[in-house]
């Protein structure tokens, strides 16, 4: 009837009425597809659009909304449902339909992003050639290759910059610390290929070159880039490059004879340790995105605790070098968790794990350095090859020691070996005990110190005179001398203070003598501060059992140590008595160490003999060049020798008898093995050194010659020795043959010849064969004539330039005082980072430093009161704002500054969590709406819920923008004014309402930040609260006693 009446033009009102009746009937069924056209023909456009929408006929519904007058609320609902349904279809045509519903492109893109339609957003932007925005989406999703491809297709100028940044971000995220060299992830070669097509600046090219070298396994290029990053103080790039270089098998290169190659490797290991120390000592660097990418971690959403506080979290990705440890930690905290995907743990735990993992990684490297260096020919020379020119193990590659001929020995070569030992000590000095670290015998710090200080001692006091010795150390030949020597001194002190008889008694006395000989020669005054405060006098029972006590009950170590004290009147007596006790009691000590100590004592006895008995001072004194240098350095005794040389000679005869096996050697050792158990025969080096001592005593004191000749007789006990020096001493039957043996022995060395000193009034002296005579009149002249080149040795301090005397009293210039006080602080900072390198004092400048901790006292107290960490990036940012506001303002904004330092950082933290909670609820809502079982008829309820949640989120965003420290709200440039606390409070007043609104949909607590931030700002008891006017207190009415009628008891 309605259709028929529609054709009759005489009664349109009747037709509308019939269509309306039909529409209402269809709506009651309900039959929306039939009701919608009926309502349309009845000119009920709102109802028609609604039923088209309910029938899923969104094209017709949108046409009505666009062309007819529809109730705004219904129109908005229809447009929203249509956009959503069109978008869910995923095809480009439907996306463009949805786009036409919006006012512009940006509104539609925002709709897609806000509702989680990421794939549809990409398809839509691609369809309208907005390639840069598509690249942004891919970049955020971690799809770096597609992101760069889209950027390159874009015509916008900013796309080129984004493509480069995306490339670097992708490489940094996929090539992290611990990545295997030459085994990249599949995406990395694709990124590098794209990088060749992009315009990069020099710094970006260098960084990409590093990744290219790591991927392709170009070790030399990796090292080159690591050096560049280290020189530029870029800790993350330097750490990645050096760590990759070290873990590529480079440390095996330590097992070579080349001193230059080994030194280069040790210097890079030193730089590697320095960078790790910087990161460990400055944990705030973990907040930098570059450091987080290097470690494979990132910031995660904070979580509420059961106590009401907030715990900051970090996310550990599978490529992180601490991922396995994080999984184990997560599984121990939460049972039943899987082992795939990122792991989220509290920030403090992750930071602690990362820094400890760095220290473990460094310790593992140092252990490898130690192990490889122990078999390096650069550190130890084959003495057999040096003396005889032959070594059976060299041809068969069984001898790992360095094979150098004696004619290659020089002052420069010796100092290069000494520098190498300083470098290895400086590198191993970084080994430190870490929780759950290594405790094995050969891996702990004390054992490393014992081994390498023994190597240092063997170099400075060698068994042969051909290699150079301590007297040849020239600081000017060692570039890093000023930074490396303090580490050697600290090792000597550290090891010495840990020595006691009950701990490794086999090495106790040897280590006492080694350290005292080295320490007093390197720094006499510094060593005197601790040599007499050690633990050598403890454990009397052990000392008595192991013959470490003399007949008078005093420790033999004390006697040996006191010999080094220059102010001791008869110190030579103590040295001789210490040798006598060691030899006669056969205590546990290494014979090479005893031989070195005997040389020092004999040198002093000879010097003492000429100083106290000869009228012409040193005239006629004959000793090796190195002995004279060390004897003058150690100085003579205040008293004459007396009978000490006559007592020492028979002791040395006994010692020779034990060395050659004629007398029981007891606990005497050679290189850690008891002499009587040694399979390598008598210790020829120690025998020749003691024989030389005896010969020199006789040369300088003729009264001792017969005793010396008799003392050399035990050498005849040994046969079959092919060393000419030994055979000459053993075959000597008169004194001329002893002198001949001595000259032959010294002639074999090109560095340490035999010297006879000639002093006035004698003007001429006969130069015997093999002996060099030196004419001089002063100590300084004697020392200069003993030099082998222009370099002044450490053993000749008299020749070193005099240090200017320090002025007394306060400095005249106050500014100079400030500068002097400031300079050591920088040095201390560098030393605390790494005492063994000359690195920059600060590796990278960051906005947040320790100074912020000191200044943010209000926040610190609040955090400490509630057992929370003080400071943080937000508090630091507000501190920077406070500094800007205080410039030239004196104290005009006291309440504002207190507000910025106190509650406002907590307010910002709370707002960020409010925003994250609302965004999480929006994401959950989007997921429910996009589910396959969600019908379009249900979208209205979801839409209404989403509007409320998004309103809270957007309001939180606006408050964050207004209240963040970088907002122009605080510093109005145009008017040069700052806001009042009242303006801040007006904004903070909105937060409780937002919290109340979000709680309709999700649980959101009023946590500690709310208590310390929002509540203080809104409280009426804080100093910035407005003062309320107080009403005048009404007077209490007075009692009218006239009405009491005489009732006194009332």
VENUR-V728467 format. One record per pair of residues at least 4 apart in sequence whose C-alpha atoms are under 7 Angstrom apart, sorted by the first residue. I is the first residue (numbers start at 1). J is the second residue. If there is no record, write none. Layout:
# VENUR-V728467
I:J / I:J
This chain:
# VENUR-V728467
1:5 / 2:6 / 2:15 / 2:18 / 2:19 / 3:7 / 4:8 / 5:15 / 6:12 / 6:15 / 11:15 / 12:16 / 13:17 / 14:18 / 15:19 / 16:20 / 16:41 / 16:42 / 17:21 / 17:42 / 18:22 / 19:23 / 19:38 / 19:39 / 19:41 / 19:42 / 20:24 / 20:38 / 20:39 / 20:42 / 21:25 / 22:26 / 22:38 / 23:27 / 23:35 / 23:38 / 23:39 / 24:28 / 25:29 / 26:30 / 26:31 / 26:32 / 26:34 / 26:35 / 27:31 / 27:32 / 27:35 / 31:35 / 32:36 / 32:51 / 32:52 / 32:54 / 32:55 / 33:51 / 33:52 / 33:55 / 34:38 / 35:39 / 35:51 / 36:40 / 36:48 / 36:49 / 36:51 / 36:52 / 37:41 / 37:48 / 38:42 / 39:43 / 39:44 / 39:45 / 39:47 / 39:48 / 40:44 / 40:45 / 40:48 / 44:48 / 45:49 / 45:64 / 45:68 / 45:69 / 45:70 / 46:50 / 46:70 / 46:71 / 47:51 / 48:52 / 49:53 / 49:61 / 49:64 / 49:65 / 50:54 / 50:74 / 51:55 / 52:56 / 52:57 / 52:58 / 52:60 / 52:61 / 53:57 / 53:58 / 53:61 / 53:78 / 54:937 / 57:61 / 58:62 / 58:82 / 59:63 / 60:64 / 61:65 / 62:66 / 62:79 / 63:67 / 64:68 / 65:69 / 65:70 / 65:75 / 70:75 / 71:75 / 72:76 / 73:77 / 74:78 / 75:79 / 76:80 / 77:81 / 77:940 / 78:82 / 79:83 / 79:101 / 80:84 / 81:85 / 81:936 / 81:939 / 82:86 / 82:98 / 83:87 / 83:98 / 84:88 / 85:89 / 86:94 / 86:95 / 86:97 / 86:98 / 87:94 / 87:95 / 87:98 / 87:120 / 89:94 / 90:95 / 90:120 / 91:95 / 92:96 / 92:123 / 92:124 / 93:97 / 94:98 / 95:99 / 95:124 / 96:100 / 97:101 / 99:105 / 99:108 / 102:107 / 102:108 / 103:107 / 104:108 / 105:109 / 106:110 / 107:111 / 108:112 / 109:113 / 109:121 / 110:114 / 111:115 / 112:116 / 112:117 / 112:118 / 112:121 / 113:117 / 113:118 / 115:926 / 116:926 / 117:121 / 118:122 / 119:123 / 120:124 / 121:125 / 122:126 / 122:134 / 123:127 / 124:128 / 125:129 / 125:130 / 125:131 / 125:134 / 126:130 / 126:131 / 126:134 / 130:134 / 131:135 / 131:150 / 131:151 / 131:153 / 131:154 / 132:136 / 132:150 / 132:151 / 132:154 / 132:159 / 133:137 / 134:138 / 134:150 / 135:139 / 135:147 / 135:148 / 135:150 / 135:151 / 136:140 / 136:147 / 137:141 / 138:142 / 138:143 / 138:144 / 138:146 / 138:147 / 139:143 / 139:144 / 139:147 / 139:166 / 143:147 / 144:148 / 144:166 / 144:167 / 144:170 / 145:149 / 145:191 / 146:150 / 147:151 / 148:152 / 148:163 / 148:166 / 149:153 / 150:154 / 151:159 / 151:160 / 151:163 / 152:159 / 152:160 / 154:159 / 158:162 / 159:163 / 160:164 / 161:165 / 162:166 / 163:167 / 164:168 / 164:198 / 165:169 / 166:170 / 167:171 / 167:191 / 167:195 / 168:172 / 169:173 / 170:174 / 171:175 / 171:188 / 172:176 / 172:293 / 172:294 / 173:293 / 173:296 / 174:188 / 175:179 / 176:293 / 176:294 / 176:295 / 176:296 / 176:320 / 177:240 / 177:294 / 177:295 / 177:321 / 178:321 / 181:214 / 181:215 / 181:217 / 181:244 / 181:248 / 182:214 / 182:215 / 182:216 / 182:217 / 183:215 / 184:188 / 184:215 / 187:191 / 188:192 / 189:193 / 190:194 / 191:195 / 192:196 / 192:212 / 194:198 / 200:204 / 200:205 / 201:205 / 202:206 / 203:207 / 204:208 / 205:209 / 206:210 / 207:211 / 208:212 / 209:213 / 210:214 / 210:222 / 210:225 / 211:215 / 212:216 / 213:217 / 213:218 / 213:219 / 213:221 / 213:222 / 214:218 / 214:222 / 218:222 / 219:223 / 219:245 / 220:224 / 221:225 / 222:226 / 222:241 / 222:245 / 223:227 / 223:241 / 223:242 / 223:245 / 224:228 / 225:229 / 225:241 / 226:230 / 226:237 / 226:238 / 226:241 / 226:242 / 227:231 / 228:232 / 229:233 / 229:234 / 229:237 / 229:238 / 230:234 / 230:235 / 230:238 / 233:840 / 233:843 / 233:844 / 234:238 / 234:843 / 234:844 / 235:239 / 235:275 / 235:843 / 236:240 / 236:290 / 236:291 / 236:294 / 237:241 / 238:242 / 239:243 / 239:272 / 239:275 / 240:244 / 241:245 / 242:246 / 242:272 / 243:247 / 244:248 / 245:250 / 246:250 / 246:251 / 251:369 / 251:372 / 252:372 / 254:262 / 254:372 / 254:373 / 254:376 / 255:372 / 255:373 / 255:375 / 255:376 / 255:377 / 256:376 / 256:377 / 256:378 / 257:376 / 257:377 / 257:378 / 257:402 / 258:262 / 258:378 / 259:263 / 259:378 / 260:264 / 261:265 / 262:266 / 263:267 / 263:420 / 264:268 / 265:269 / 266:270 / 266:423 / 266:424 / 266:427 / 267:271 / 268:272 / 269:273 / 269:427 / 270:274 / 270:427 / 270:836 / 270:837 / 271:275 / 271:837 / 272:276 / 273:277 / 273:362 / 273:430 / 274:278 / 274:833 / 274:834 / 275:279 / 276:280 / 276:358 / 277:281 / 277:833 / 277:834 / 278:282 / 278:833 / 278:843 / 279:283 / 279:285 / 280:355 / 281:833 / 285:291 / 286:291 / 286:292 / 288:292 / 289:293 / 290:294 / 291:295 / 292:296 / 292:297 / 292:298 / 293:297 / 295:320 / 295:321 / 296:316 / 296:317 / 296:319 / 296:320 / 297:314 / 297:315 / 297:316 / 297:317 / 297:320 / 298:314 / 298:315 / 298:316 / 299:313 / 299:314 / 299:315 / 300:313 / 300:314 / 300:315 / 301:313 / 302:310 / 302:311 / 302:312 / 302:313 / 303:310 / 303:311 / 303:312 / 304:308 / 304:309 / 304:310 / 304:311 / 305:309 / 305:310 / 305:311 / 308:1007 / 308:1008 / 309:1007 / 309:1008 / 311:346 / 312:346 / 312:347 / 313:344 / 313:345 / 313:346 / 313:347 / 314:344 / 314:345 / 314:346 / 314:347 / 314:350 / 315:342 / 315:343 / 315:344 / 315:345 / 316:320 / 316:323 / 316:342 / 316:343 / 316:344 / 317:323 / 317:341 / 317:342 / 317:343 / 318:323 / 318:341 / 318:342 / 322:326 / 322:354 / 322:357 / 323:327 / 324:328 / 325:329 / 326:330 / 326:343 / 327:331 / 327:339 / 327:343 / 328:332 / 329:333 / 330:334 / 331:335 / 331:336 / 331:337 / 345:349 / 345:350 / 346:350 / 347:351 / 348:352 / 349:353 / 350:354 / 351:355 / 352:356 / 353:357 / 354:358 / 355:359 / 356:360 / 357:361 / 358:362 / 359:363 / 360:364 / 360:437 / 361:365 / 362:366 / 363:367 / 363:431 / 364:368 / 365:369 / 366:370 / 366:428 / 366:431 / 367:371 / 367:443 / 368:372 / 369:373 / 370:374 / 372:376 / 375:400 / 376:400 / 376:401 / 377:381 / 377:400 / 377:401 / 377:402 / 378:402 / 379:417 / 380:401 / 380:402 / 381:401 / 381:402 / 381:403 / 381:404 / 382:386 / 382:401 / 382:402 / 382:403 / 383:387 / 384:388 / 384:390 / 384:391 / 385:389 / 385:390 / 385:391 / 385:403 / 386:403 / 386:404 / 386:405 / 386:406 / 389:405 / 392:396 / 393:397 / 393:398 / 393:399 / 394:398 / 394:399 / 404:408 / 406:466 / 409:413 / 409:467 / 410:414 / 410:751 / 411:415 / 411:472 / 412:416 / 413:417 / 414:418 / 414:467 / 414:468 / 415:419 / 415:473 / 415:474 / 415:477 / 415:478 / 416:420 / 417:421 / 418:422 / 419:423 / 419:478 / 420:424 / 421:425 / 421:456 / 422:426 / 422:484 / 422:488 / 423:427 / 424:428 / 425:429 / 425:488 / 426:484 / 426:487 / 426:836 / 427:836 / 431:445 / 433:437 / 438:443 / 438:444 / 439:443 / 439:444 / 440:444 / 442:447 / 444:448 / 445:449 / 446:450 / 446:495 / 447:451 / 448:452 / 449:453 / 449:491 / 449:495 / 450:454 / 451:455 / 452:456 / 453:457 / 454:458 / 455:459 / 456:460 / 457:461 / 457:514 / 458:462 / 459:469 / 460:469 / 460:470 / 461:469 / 461:470 / 461:596 / 462:469 / 463:685 / 463:686 / 464:685 / 465:749 / 465:752 / 466:748 / 466:749 / 466:750 / 466:751 / 468:472 / 468:751 / 471:626 / 471:629 / 471:630 / 471:793 / 471:794 / 471:795 / 472:793 / 473:793 / 473:794 / 474:791 / 474:792 / 474:793 / 474:794 / 475:481 / 475:793 / 475:794 / 476:791 / 480:484 / 481:485 / 483:836 / 483:837 / 484:488 / 484:836 / 485:489 / 486:490 / 487:491 / 487:835 / 487:836 / 488:492 / 489:493 / 489:519 / 490:494 / 491:495 / 492:496 / 492:515 / 492:519 / 493:497 / 494:498 / 495:499 / 496:512 / 496:515 / 496:534 / 497:534 / 497:535 / 499:508 / 499:535 / 499:536 / 500:508 / 500:535 / 500:536 / 500:538 / 501:505 / 501:508 / 501:536 / 501:538 / 501:539 / 501:542 / 501:543 / 502:539 / 502:542 / 504:508 / 506:588 / 506:589 / 507:511 / 507:589 / 508:512 / 509:513 / 509:557 / 509:589 / 510:514 / 510:589 / 510:590 / 510:593 / 511:515 / 512:516 / 513:517 / 513:593 / 514:518 / 514:593 / 515:519 / 516:520 / 516:561 / 517:521 / 518:522 / 519:523 / 519:524 / 519:527 / 520:524 / 520:527 / 523:527 / 524:528 / 525:529 / 527:531 / 530:534 / 536:557 / 537:555 / 539:543 / 540:544 / 541:545 / 542:546 / 543:547 / 543:548 / 543:549 / 544:548 / 544:549 / 546:587 / 547:585 / 547:587 / 548:555 / 548:556 / 549:553 / 549:554 / 549:555 / 549:556 / 550:554 / 550:555 / 550:556 / 550:581 / 555:559 / 556:560 / 556:578 / 557:561 / 558:562 / 559:563 / 559:574 / 559:575 / 559:578 / 560:574 / 560:575 / 560:578 / 562:571 / 562:574 / 563:571 / 563:572 / 563:574 / 563:575 / 566:635 / 569:637 / 569:638 / 569:639 / 570:637 / 570:638 / 570:639 / 571:575 / 571:637 / 572:576 / 572:605 / 572:637 / 573:577 / 573:644 / 574:578 / 575:579 / 575:601 / 576:580 / 576:644 / 576:648 / 577:581 / 578:582 / 579:583 / 580:584 / 580:651 / 581:585 / 582:586 / 582:587 / 583:651 / 583:655 / 586:665 / 586:666 / 586:667 / 586:668 / 587:667 / 587:668 / 588:667 / 588:668 / 588:669 / 589:668 / 589:669 / 590:594 / 590:668 / 590:669 / 590:670 / 590:671 / 591:595 / 591:668 / 591:669 / 591:670 / 591:686 / 592:596 / 592:670 / 592:686 / 593:597 / 594:598 / 595:599 / 595:686 / 595:689 / 595:690 / 596:600 / 597:601 / 598:602 / 599:603 / 599:693 / 600:604 / 601:605 / 602:606 / 602:693 / 603:607 / 603:627 / 603:631 / 604:608 / 604:631 / 604:636 / 605:609 / 605:641 / 606:610 / 606:697 / 606:700 / 607:611 / 607:631 / 607:636 / 608:612 / 608:636 / 608:637 / 608:640 / 608:641 / 609:613 / 609:640 / 609:641 / 610:614 / 610:617 / 610:618 / 611:617 / 611:618 / 612:640 / 616:759 / 618:757 / 618:759 / 619:757 / 619:758 / 619:759 / 620:756 / 620:757 / 620:758 / 621:700 / 621:756 / 621:757 / 622:700 / 622:755 / 622:756 / 622:757 / 623:627 / 623:628 / 623:696 / 623:754 / 623:755 / 623:756 / 624:628 / 624:752 / 624:753 / 624:754 / 624:755 / 625:629 / 625:752 / 625:753 / 625:754 / 625:755 / 625:786 / 626:630 / 626:752 / 627:631 / 628:632 / 629:633 / 629:795 / 629:796 / 630:634 / 630:795 / 631:635 / 633:795 / 633:796 / 641:645 / 643:647 / 644:648 / 645:649 / 646:704 / 647:651 / 648:652 / 649:653 / 649:694 / 649:707 / 649:708 / 649:711 / 650:654 / 650:711 / 651:655 / 652:656 / 653:657 / 653:711 / 653:712 / 654:658 / 655:659 / 656:660 / 656:687 / 656:714 / 657:661 / 657:662 / 657:663 / 657:714 / 658:662 / 658:663 / 658:664 / 658:665 / 659:682 / 659:683 / 659:687 / 660:682 / 660:715 / 660:718 / 662:717 / 665:675 / 665:676 / 667:674 / 668:674 / 668:675 / 669:673 / 669:674 / 669:675 / 670:674 / 670:675 / 673:677 / 673:678 / 674:678 / 683:687 / 684:688 / 685:689 / 686:690 / 687:691 / 688:692 / 688:726 / 689:693 / 690:694 / 691:695 / 691:712 / 692:696 / 692:742 / 693:697 / 694:698 / 694:708 / 695:699 / 695:708 / 695:738 / 695:739 / 695:742 / 696:700 / 697:701 / 697:704 / 698:702 / 698:704 / 698:705 / 698:708 / 704:708 / 705:709 / 705:735 / 706:710 / 707:711 / 708:712 / 709:735 / 712:730 / 713:730 / 715:730 / 716:730 / 723:727 / 724:728 / 725:729 / 725:741 / 725:744 / 725:745 / 726:730 / 727:731 / 728:732 / 728:741 / 729:738 / 729:741 / 732:737 / 732:738 / 733:737 / 734:738 / 735:739 / 736:740 / 737:741 / 738:742 / 739:743 / 740:744 / 741:745 / 742:746 / 743:747 / 743:770 / 743:771 / 744:748 / 746:752 / 746:753 / 746:754 / 747:753 / 747:770 / 749:753 / 754:771 / 754:772 / 755:771 / 755:772 / 755:773 / 755:774 / 756:771 / 756:772 / 756:773 / 756:774 / 757:773 / 757:774 / 757:775 / 758:762 / 758:773 / 758:774 / 758:775 / 758:776 / 759:775 / 759:776 / 759:777 / 760:777 / 767:771 / 767:772 / 767:773 / 776:781 / 776:782 / 777:781 / 778:782 / 779:783 / 780:784 / 780:798 / 780:799 / 781:785 / 782:786 / 783:787 / 783:796 / 792:796 / 792:799 / 811:817 / 813:817 / 814:818 / 815:819 / 816:820 / 817:821 / 818:822 / 819:823 / 823:827 / 824:828 / 825:829 / 826:830 / 826:841 / 827:831 / 828:832 / 829:833 / 829:841 / 830:834 / 830:841 / 831:835 / 848:852 / 848:873 / 848:876 / 850:854 / 851:855 / 852:856 / 852:876 / 852:879 / 853:871 / 856:860 / 856:871 / 856:879 / 856:901 / 857:861 / 858:862 / 858:901 / 858:902 / 859:863 / 859:870 / 859:871 / 859:901 / 859:902 / 860:864 / 860:870 / 860:871 / 861:865 / 862:866 / 863:867 / 863:868 / 863:869 / 863:870 / 864:868 / 864:869 / 864:870 / 871:875 / 871:876 / 872:876 / 873:877 / 874:878 / 874:905 / 875:879 / 875:905 / 876:880 / 877:881 / 877:965 / 878:882 / 878:900 / 878:901 / 878:965 / 879:883 / 879:901 / 880:884 / 881:885 / 881:965 / 882:886 / 882:897 / 883:887 / 885:889 / 886:890 / 893:897 / 894:898 / 895:899 / 895:1024 / 896:900 / 896:980 / 896:981 / 897:901 / 898:902 / 899:903 / 899:904 / 900:904 / 900:905 / 903:907 / 903:1012 / 903:1013 / 903:1016 / 903:1017 / 904:908 / 904:1013 / 905:909 / 906:910 / 906:1009 / 906:1010 / 906:1012 / 906:1013 / 907:911 / 907:1009 / 907:1010 / 907:1013 / 907:1014 / 908:912 / 908:960 / 909:913 / 909:1009 / 910:914 / 910:1009 / 910:1010 / 911:915 / 911:956 / 911:960 / 912:916 / 913:917 / 914:918 / 914:956 / 915:919 / 915:953 / 915:956 / 915:957 / 916:920 / 917:921 / 918:922 / 918:949 / 918:952 / 918:953 / 918:998 / 919:923 / 919:953 / 920:924 / 921:925 / 922:926 / 922:946 / 922:949 / 923:927 / 924:928 / 925:929 / 926:930 / 927:931 / 929:934 / 930:934 / 934:938 / 938:942 / 939:943 / 940:944 / 941:945 / 942:946 / 943:947 / 944:948 / 945:949 / 946:950 / 947:951 / 948:952 / 949:953 / 949:998 / 950:954 / 951:955 / 952:956 / 952:994 / 952:998 / 953:957 / 954:958 / 955:959 / 956:960 / 957:961 / 958:962 / 959:963 / 960:964 / 961:967 / 962:967 / 962:969 / 963:967 / 968:972 / 969:979 / 970:978 / 970:979 / 971:976 / 971:977 / 971:978 / 972:976 / 972:977 / 972:978 / 979:983 / 980:984 / 981:985 / 981:1024 / 982:986 / 983:987 / 984:988 / 985:989 / 985:1017 / 985:1018 / 988:1014 / 989:1018 / 990:994 / 991:995 / 992:996 / 993:997 / 994:998 / 995:999 / 998:1002 / 999:1003 / 999:1004 / 1006:1010 / 1007:1011 / 1008:1012 / 1009:1013 / 1010:1014 / 1010:1015 / 1011:1015 / 1012:1016 / 1013:1017 / 1014:1018 / 1015:1019 / 1016:1022 / 1020:1025 / 1021:1025
